[in-house]
């Protein structure tokens, strides 16, 4: 179990307001300022910059508006901060921003602090434009729920020997199950990873299996909507398993032709780190609900809106049960 207060990520980079134009040949707008981005275990994101973002001409805030913006959750509601971190190799975006305060560094340079309810850390060096900040898939890893999934795929054959040449086959069968929903679809899939290079001698080879749930809306949507869907899926799995197990941070992705950009989505939430549930605790296992998984999830989304508090109380009981 992880201790509270742990910092998940701490990255230095350059930051600016999403929508500012980046000149050709540069990695960031001329107004970008250096800063340090910190993501806590509970997903709360803090950005401390050297210089000023709140005084940027892009915002067009006068002095009175800047003073009123501090700790005002609505002042920057429609704004997002973009950035480049990891030596310009990855893009980050902060949304649901709150301006906290200004101060000075040790060198008496201006410093500003922001907090964000949303943070996207991408695998891409290409910044997105504000007008197309939409995503087409939510991917949720099922690490910790392998015993519920019951989907062991790797099979190792008995070794064979032919003179000095010995061989042993590793095989696997993976099947994706798709379920149609109102407004999209949900899928269960399996990835198999091997850490060895093809036809290259090595001393150690590792195969690993990773199970995922994907949600694909009918049309690309905002990350806030995919975050809400993540909450619905995590709650639904808690009802099926019989124990509330906090899943890892989800991935969201956008497709442009053959190119797929993916981002890890961080957001503030209560993270109760417990051991993965054991087999004897399960109310169901996936093979029991395989044929009706999509229908059950559709009903869950409908009924949680219809009955509200009754469902939330049950989830609260699952969260606090020992």
Backbone torsions as a table, in degrees:
resi	resn	phi	psi	omega
1	UNK	NA	134.0	-178.9
2	UNK	-80.2	146.4	175.9
3	UNK	-74.2	152.7	177.3
4	UNK	-72.8	157.5	178.7
5	UNK	83.5	5.9	-179.0
6	UNK	-73.5	140.6	174.6
7	UNK	-90.6	119.7	179.8
8	UNK	-74.6	-44.0	-177.6
9	UNK	-144.1	145.2	172.3
10	UNK	-141.8	116.3	-172.2
11	UNK	-134.3	140.8	174.2
12	UNK	-101.4	146.8	179.9
13	UNK	-174.9	-159.1	178.5
14	UNK	-121.2	142.9	-170.9
15	UNK	-135.7	149.4	-179.6
16	UNK	-156.6	174.1	179.4
17	UNK	-80.4	131.8	177.3
18	UNK	-61.5	128.7	-175.7
19	UNK	114.6	-21.4	175.4
20	UNK	-69.6	141.2	-174.8
21	UNK	-80.5	134.3	175.8
22	UNK	-98.2	117.7	-179.7
23	UNK	-60.6	149.2	179.4
24	UNK	-60.1	133.9	-179.9
25	UNK	90.5	-5.1	177.7
26	UNK	-112.1	155.5	-179.8
27	UNK	-91.2	-10.1	-177.4
28	UNK	-155.6	159.3	175.3
29	UNK	-61.6	159.8	-180.0
30	UNK	-64.5	-22.6	-178.4
31	UNK	-84.9	-1.8	-177.8
32	UNK	-61.9	143.6	-179.6
33	UNK	-123.4	149.5	178.4
34	UNK	-73.1	152.3	179.1
35	UNK	-167.9	174.7	178.6
36	UNK	-122.0	125.1	-179.7
37	UNK	-102.6	128.1	180.0
38	UNK	-125.7	128.4	177.7
39	UNK	-115.3	120.2	-178.0
40	UNK	-84.4	170.6	-178.3
41	UNK	-60.1	-32.8	-179.6
42	UNK	-85.6	6.9	176.7
43	UNK	89.6	-9.2	179.4
44	UNK	-65.3	128.9	-175.5
45	UNK	-109.8	134.8	177.8
46	UNK	-127.0	135.2	177.9
47	UNK	-122.5	125.4	175.4
48	UNK	-117.1	117.2	-178.1
49	UNK	-110.7	150.1	172.0
50	UNK	-99.4	114.2	-170.3
51	UNK	118.0	-160.8	-177.1
52	UNK	-134.0	129.0	168.1
53	UNK	-98.9	-33.9	-175.3
54	UNK	-68.0	-24.7	-180.0
55	UNK	-93.0	5.1	-179.0
56	UNK	-59.7	138.6	177.9
57	UNK	-65.1	-19.7	178.9
58	UNK	-63.3	-34.1	-179.6
59	UNK	-76.1	-31.0	-178.5
60	UNK	58.3	46.8	176.2
61	UNK	-102.2	131.5	174.2
62	UNK	-80.8	177.0	-174.2
63	UNK	-60.4	-41.6	179.9
64	UNK	-62.4	-44.0	-179.8
65	UNK	-64.9	-36.4	178.6
66	UNK	-65.6	-40.4	178.9
67	UNK	-65.8	-37.9	-179.1
68	UNK	-75.4	-15.3	-177.0
69	UNK	-75.4	-22.0	-175.5
70	UNK	-64.6	125.9	179.7
71	UNK	62.8	16.7	178.9
72	UNK	-98.9	111.5	-174.5
73	UNK	-69.5	-16.5	-177.9
74	UNK	-98.0	-14.3	-172.9
75	UNK	-62.7	-38.1	-177.1
76	UNK	-118.2	27.9	-171.9
77	UNK	-57.9	-37.2	-176.6
78	UNK	-94.5	5.9	-176.0
79	UNK	-103.2	154.0	175.1
80	UNK	-135.9	146.8	175.6
81	UNK	-103.2	131.0	175.2
82	UNK	-106.5	160.0	179.8
83	UNK	-162.1	165.1	173.5
84	UNK	-122.3	129.1	-179.8
85	UNK	-131.0	178.6	-179.9
86	UNK	54.8	54.1	179.6
87	UNK	55.1	43.4	175.8
88	UNK	69.2	16.1	-177.6
89	UNK	-88.8	-18.2	-177.7
90	UNK	-136.8	146.7	177.0
91	UNK	-97.7	145.6	174.3
92	UNK	-131.1	154.1	179.0
93	UNK	-139.0	136.3	177.1
94	UNK	-114.9	130.3	179.6
95	UNK	-128.4	167.1	-174.5
96	UNK	54.2	58.1	-170.1
97	UNK	-89.0	141.2	172.1
98	UNK	-126.2	124.8	175.8
99	UNK	-79.7	122.5	-173.8
100	UNK	-94.3	-53.7	-176.4
101	UNK	-170.7	166.7	172.0
102	UNK	-118.0	158.8	-180.0
103	UNK	-162.7	-154.9	179.8
104	UNK	-135.1	147.7	173.9
105	UNK	-81.4	179.0	178.0
106	UNK	-59.8	-32.8	179.5
107	UNK	-84.8	11.3	178.3
108	UNK	64.2	28.8	172.9
109	UNK	-90.4	152.5	-178.6
110	UNK	-64.3	138.5	178.6
111	UNK	-134.3	142.8	178.5
112	UNK	-131.8	149.2	-179.5
113	UNK	-123.1	134.5	176.8
114	UNK	-128.5	150.6	169.8
115	UNK	-121.6	150.8	-176.7
116	UNK	-136.5	137.8	175.7
117	UNK	-79.6	-17.7	179.9
118	UNK	-130.8	140.1	172.2
119	UNK	-144.1	129.6	176.7
120	UNK	-112.2	124.0	177.3
121	UNK	-113.1	115.6	-170.5
122	UNK	-99.9	169.6	177.2
123	UNK	-103.4	16.8	-171.8
124	UNK	-124.6	152.2	176.2
125	UNK	-97.1	-4.7	-176.9
126	UNK	-93.7	114.8	-179.4
127	UNK	-67.2	148.6	174.8
128	UNK	-89.8	155.4	177.4
129	UNK	-94.4	152.7	-174.3
130	UNK	-61.5	-30.7	-175.7
131	UNK	-73.9	-16.5	-176.4
132	UNK	-125.2	40.1	-177.5
133	UNK	-86.1	63.4	-177.4
134	UNK	-127.9	151.9	-174.1
135	UNK	-134.6	149.8	-169.8
136	UNK	-110.3	-3.2	-179.7
137	UNK	-153.5	141.3	172.2
138	UNK	-114.3	126.7	-178.7
139	UNK	-122.4	127.5	-175.0
140	UNK	-122.4	119.2	177.1
141	UNK	-72.7	141.6	-179.0
142	UNK	-103.5	27.3	176.8
143	UNK	-58.5	129.2	-177.0
144	UNK	101.1	-17.7	179.7
145	UNK	-113.3	24.1	-178.3
146	UNK	-61.5	-37.0	-179.1
147	UNK	-69.2	-30.6	175.2
148	UNK	-73.5	-39.6	-177.6
149	UNK	-66.0	-35.8	178.4
150	UNK	51.8	57.8	-172.4
151	UNK	-136.5	38.6	179.1
152	UNK	-59.7	123.6	-171.4
153	UNK	-111.4	-24.1	-173.8
154	UNK	-79.7	133.5	178.6
155	UNK	-131.3	129.3	179.1
156	UNK	-108.8	123.0	179.0
157	UNK	-79.3	163.2	175.8
158	UNK	-64.3	143.9	-179.9
159	UNK	-66.8	147.3	175.5
160	UNK	-117.4	155.5	-176.3
161	UNK	-136.5	130.1	179.7
162	UNK	-135.1	89.4	-176.1
163	UNK	68.0	-123.5	179.2
164	UNK	-88.6	-4.4	-177.2
165	UNK	-98.9	122.3	178.4
166	UNK	-116.6	146.1	179.3
167	UNK	-144.5	156.3	177.3
168	UNK	-149.6	125.1	-174.8
169	UNK	-92.7	137.8	170.9
170	UNK	-113.6	122.3	-178.9
171	UNK	-126.4	159.0	177.4
172	UNK	-155.3	152.2	176.9
173	UNK	-125.6	123.1	179.1
174	UNK	-121.8	136.8	-178.7
175	UNK	-129.3	128.1	176.4
176	UNK	-92.3	130.9	176.7
177	UNK	-108.5	124.0	-179.6
178	UNK	-108.5	140.5	178.8
179	UNK	-131.6	124.1	179.8
180	UNK	-77.3	138.1	178.2
181	UNK	-127.2	166.0	170.8
182	UNK	-68.9	117.9	179.1
183	UNK	87.7	9.2	178.9
184	UNK	163.2	-156.6	177.0
185	UNK	-148.6	159.4	177.1
186	UNK	-124.6	141.7	-175.1
187	UNK	-135.4	147.9	169.7
188	UNK	-113.5	128.2	-177.5
189	UNK	-139.4	166.5	-179.0
190	UNK	-131.7	134.7	172.9
191	UNK	-112.2	141.0	173.9
192	UNK	-115.6	125.9	-179.8
193	UNK	-113.2	138.4	173.5
194	UNK	-124.3	132.6	-174.9
195	UNK	-92.1	8.9	-178.4
196	UNK	-101.5	150.2	173.8
197	UNK	-81.6	143.1	179.8
198	UNK	-60.7	134.0	173.9
199	UNK	55.7	32.7	177.5
200	UNK	-122.0	127.0	-179.8
201	UNK	-65.1	139.4	179.9
202	UNK	-151.8	164.0	-179.9
203	UNK	-93.0	-16.1	-176.4
204	UNK	-150.5	136.3	177.7
205	UNK	-130.3	135.0	179.6
206	UNK	-126.0	128.7	170.6
207	UNK	-106.7	140.0	177.9
208	UNK	-140.4	147.3	-178.8
209	UNK	-110.7	137.1	178.5
210	UNK	-130.9	124.9	179.5
211	UNK	-102.7	143.1	-174.9
212	UNK	-135.9	153.3	163.2
213	UNK	-113.7	128.0	176.9
214	UNK	-111.5	139.2	170.2
215	UNK	-119.0	126.8	-179.2
216	UNK	-122.4	111.0	176.6
217	UNK	-71.1	160.6	179.9
218	UNK	-62.2	-34.2	178.6
219	UNK	-133.3	147.9	177.8
220	UNK	-51.4	143.3	-173.0
221	UNK	-139.0	171.5	-177.4
222	UNK	-73.6	153.2	179.6
223	UNK	-61.2	-29.0	177.6
224	UNK	-61.1	-37.3	179.1
225	UNK	-69.6	-37.3	178.7
226	UNK	-71.6	-32.9	174.8
227	UNK	-62.3	-41.6	177.8
228	UNK	-63.6	-39.8	178.6
229	UNK	-65.5	-37.1	175.4
230	UNK	-57.5	-44.0	178.5
231	UNK	-62.1	-41.2	178.0
232	UNK	-60.9	-43.5	-177.0
233	UNK	-69.0	-42.2	178.7
234	UNK	-61.5	-41.9	178.1
235	UNK	-65.6	-41.9	-179.8
236	UNK	-61.4	-43.1	178.2
237	UNK	-64.8	-35.0	177.0
238	UNK	-61.8	-39.3	178.9
239	UNK	-67.3	-38.7	-180.0
240	UNK	-71.9	-38.9	-176.0
241	UNK	-78.6	-37.8	-175.6
242	UNK	94.8	10.5	178.3
243	UNK	-152.9	141.5	-178.9
244	UNK	-87.3	111.6	179.4
245	UNK	-116.6	119.2	-178.0
246	UNK	-71.4	120.9	179.8
247	UNK	-80.9	160.5	178.2
248	UNK	-66.7	165.7	-179.2
249	UNK	-60.8	134.7	-174.9
250	UNK	-79.9	165.4	172.4
251	UNK	-107.1	143.2	169.9
252	UNK	-123.7	148.7	-174.5
253	UNK	-141.3	155.1	176.9
254	UNK	-129.7	140.8	-177.3
255	UNK	-113.0	131.9	175.7
256	UNK	-130.6	93.2	-174.2
257	UNK	67.7	-122.9	178.2
258	UNK	-88.6	-5.7	-176.5
259	UNK	-93.4	133.1	177.3
260	UNK	-122.4	120.0	174.7
261	UNK	-102.4	127.4	179.8
262	UNK	-120.9	152.8	-176.2
263	UNK	-139.1	140.4	169.8
264	UNK	-82.7	130.0	-175.6
265	UNK	-101.3	116.9	176.0
266	UNK	-109.8	141.6	177.6
267	UNK	-156.2	155.5	-176.6
268	UNK	-68.6	125.6	176.7
269	UNK	-155.8	161.0	177.1
270	UNK	-77.7	116.1	-178.3
271	UNK	-105.5	104.1	175.9
272	UNK	-102.5	102.2	-176.4
273	UNK	-84.7	112.7	178.7
274	UNK	-124.4	169.8	175.4
275	UNK	-68.5	149.2	175.6
276	UNK	-55.3	141.6	-179.9
277	UNK	-62.4	145.2	-179.3
278	UNK	-94.0	161.6	-172.6
279	UNK	-55.0	-41.0	-175.4
280	UNK	-67.6	-13.3	-179.4
281	UNK	-86.6	-17.2	-169.1
282	UNK	-67.3	136.0	169.6
283	UNK	-80.4	-35.3	175.2
284	UNK	-140.3	169.2	164.6
285	UNK	-125.3	158.6	-173.5
286	UNK	-56.6	-43.4	-179.5
287	UNK	-55.2	-27.8	179.7
288	UNK	-71.8	-26.3	-175.9
289	UNK	-116.1	10.6	-174.8
290	UNK	-53.6	-47.4	-174.5
291	UNK	-71.9	-25.9	-174.7
292	UNK	-113.7	13.2	-173.6
293	UNK	-57.4	-46.1	-178.7
294	UNK	-64.8	-42.2	179.1
295	UNK	-64.6	-41.8	178.9
296	UNK	-62.2	-42.7	-179.6
297	UNK	-67.4	-40.2	177.0
298	UNK	-59.7	-44.5	178.6
299	UNK	-63.2	-38.4	179.6
300	UNK	-61.3	-47.1	-179.4
301	UNK	-61.4	-37.8	-179.3
302	UNK	-72.3	-46.5	-173.8
303	UNK	-71.5	-32.0	-179.4
304	UNK	-66.3	-31.4	175.0
305	UNK	-75.3	-36.4	-175.5
306	UNK	-72.2	-42.2	-174.2
307	UNK	-102.3	-16.5	171.4
308	UNK	55.1	-109.7	-170.0
309	UNK	-57.4	-34.6	-179.8
310	UNK	-60.0	-40.6	177.5
311	UNK	-71.8	-40.3	-176.8
312	UNK	-66.3	-34.3	177.7
313	UNK	-65.5	-39.5	178.6
314	UNK	-64.0	-42.4	178.6
315	UNK	-65.1	-37.6	177.2
316	UNK	-62.4	-38.5	177.3
317	UNK	-64.6	-38.6	178.2
318	UNK	-66.8	-37.6	179.4
319	UNK	-63.5	-40.2	-171.5
320	UNK	-95.0	-5.7	-177.4
321	UNK	-71.7	147.3	179.7
322	UNK	-114.2	NA	NA
